[in-house]
Each structure stands twice: as C-alpha cells, then as structure tokens.
C-alpha cells in the first residue's frame, strides 16, 4: 500500500484513480468535499503523519479511496485510539468532526512540544471517511445498499426493532444487513484489517465512531447492541465515564449501552469487541458518538425538506459549533489512553464498578 505523501505532491489519489478526468474530479469536489479537504490536510501534514489507502470503492465509474492515517507511537504494544467517521454516507457530520480534530492535531504538531512528547506514548489511527461510496451517492448505505453498521456476523439475542434492527428483505430498504454468505463488505473488511493489526497486541485501546443520531442530547453508546446484558468489561466503561465526569463535570453527554434503545443484528462494534477480547491481551473499549440531531431540526425546521437536513447541522454557525464541541472529548480519550494504568480498574475496584454499572444501566433488564 502506497503512502499518501509519496503520490500526492501535485494531484490527489482520488483524481488519479478517476482516470485524471477533470469532470470526475469536479464530481468528487461536488459530492465528497470532505475527501478533498482530507487529502489537502494530509498532503501538507508533517512527515510524522503517515497516510495510506486501505482499499478503493467503485461508484459511478469512479474508484474512491478509504484513507487510513497514523500518528504517534509505532510500538506494537502502545495504547491505540481509533477514530472512525462517515460510516453512514448521509451523516457527513461524523466525518467532518474527525477531520476537524485531525486538522487541529496536525496544526499543533508543528509547535506543541507537550503534544509531541505525548504522541510518543500512544498511537492514533483515523479512518475519517469509512463509506466514501455512500457519501458520494448521498445515502446511508454503501453503493451495494448495505448498512455497514448492520453487516457484521452477529445476530441479536431477542426481538430487534422491525427494519431498524437490520433486515434481509432488500437492499432497496434501509438497514439492509447484506447476505451472510457474501461476508462483510469491503469497507468493513478495511476496518477489520486495522483492528486485527493493532488491537490484539495493544495494552489498551479505545475506538470512537462518530455518527449523528436522533435525540435531544449527544449520546455516547457502548456495546452491546445485540443483547441486553452487560459487556465483559463493563467496569472499564464505568471507570471511563466517571473519569470524564470528574474532569469535566459540566459536559452534555449521556453514556448508555446501545441496547437501552434497541437491539440490532450485525453491529460492527459488538463483533469487534468480542473478537479483540478473544485474541487480545489488553482492554478494548469501543464507543459510538451519536450527535443529537433533533436540536438542529427544532432550531431550523426547514431542514425537514432536505434529506441531509435530518442528519447534519446546516446553519453555518451551528455547524461550526458542532465541529468544535467534540474536540475536547477526543483530546480526553487520547490522554485517558496514555494514562490508562492510572484509572483502569482491577480486583475489588473492578468488581465494585461492575456492580455499580449493572445497577445504573441494567437494573430493569
């Protein structure tokens, strides 16, 4: 796999793959401006920022890349923070939030000695646009019609919500899981390759997958989505929640298991959490940021007449506010990963936090 810097001094990889056709390049600029922004950001980044193309997704006669960006330690057992955006093509704000944070981080690399010292202890890996084909087509699913968040080989243990929990009726309907015999979609296989490479050997790892979701508040979801029972290391999630609330008591996030809302088939992070726990030596905490889009609709009701208005803040000042709101959370996750030995529970503390988590999140279940 070629690195981005070695092939983009004058022209982007996406344009090269599109046959150097200026018309196709204009299409990319029109339909995936986030891709153009990301390419420019990475092309101008310091040499310590390594980027590569994981795979390419065919769409409308083009071939659009999924970029992977690595920053920080290359030690095999270093803590890992994995940032993912754009899993659903309609939810552009997820990709934009990850790119905004990368932009801030890369700018600080040029002058912030404290940050550079911190990055010697942690590895940051970002896949800002996981579903470039869906983003190009302005649809939730990938070009094959598969909802990437319903595509993992894991089934709900209980009644899932009709359609919303995943369906195999037709790719023309939303939340299509794909056919099991066809395996996971190429976008998910690209993400799996990163997780298989890095997480099993890491002492500690965190993932933050950025989405927009219906609700009045920003929510941070964690596994499981396939069953209403606690995940294996629920004590570590409770410890992270308490750490965040002690450091930033005036925050506006709600921490909850996804199963508190509905059960789904094929949840990606359920699957990866179980796989890493089977093979891994450390602790893995996957989180999903669901940005509450109902607030944007309430303040700007005319967004209801636009498909992207259901999932993204369209008013410029509100869009800028969302982009800066989550920078602190991402910085905190990096700091928490570096210092995980200082707060990750063990022994009696782990048992106490597990009981507290069950009382807090699973009492009714």
Secondary structure, DSSP 8 states (H G I E B T S, - for coil): --BGGGT-SSS-HHHHHTTT-HHHHHHHHHH-HHHHHHHHHHHTS-TTSEEEEEEEEEETTEEEEEEEEEEE---TTSEEEEEEE-SSTT-HHHHHHHHHHHHHHHHHHTT-HHHHHHTTSEEEEEES-S-HHHHHHTSSS-TTS--GGG-SS---SS---TTTT-B-S-TTSTTB---GGG-S-HHHHHHHHHHHHHTTT-SEEEEEEEEEESSSSEEEEES-SS-SS--TTHHHHHHHHHHHHHH-TT--EEEEEGGGT---SS-HHHHHHHHHHHH-SSEEEEEEEEEE-HHHHHH-GGGGGSGGGGTS--SHHHHHHHHHHTHHHHHHHHHHHHTGGGT---HHHHHHHHHHHHHHHSS--
